[in-house]
Amino acid sequence: MAPHGLRTLVVLALAFMTVVWATDHSPLQDFCVADMNGQVMVNGFACKDSKSVQASDFYFSGMHIRRNTSNALGSSVTPAFVFQIPGINTLGISLARLDFAPWGVIPPHTHPRATEILTVLEGQLEVGFVTSNPENRHISKVLKKGDVFVFPVNLVHYQRNVGNTHAVALVALSSQNPGVIPIGNAVFGSNPDISTDILARAFQVSEDVISNIQLKF
């Protein structure tokens, strides 16, 4: 083989190897049902003995039930994560139902381990997310029944009912345990508190204002 042809072959091989390395690892077994009582500490849950796995490990009921939204936010979340469905352990998927009272809101938050895709089942929702620095673009849209919207992983996002009737949405997430970081709770409700002088400088207000907000969380 000519030197030029050999170099071309090597470049193509390296490119192929890079693509392979960039993909997710293939599963090494059919499933890994979470052993909630396991003592082994891993990045996720250890696997239950496959011989003791039952259909109930892959099952969750209740996504059709309207949830109570009589709270300060006017919203409720019904999760179907690994804690509710042990069978999705390691599969990288989960689901949740969102219920909204009229003008109810799910305040700005992030999912550190998942992208989210939302489908409106009832009502109308205003949804949006904010891109990272330095742009900090606010991308938002009002959705109607049947509309779908995607929130990229880790970006701050929110949902709000913009109607006078109950609203419902179903969300899917690309993690069995996506996590949630509500911005208000994280900043003003941490344990122990973030120092008021730090937050006062960050938000350009007095420390008294910060202390008052912290009390609410």
Disulfide bonds with the S-S distance in Angstrom:
Cys32-Cys47 1.91
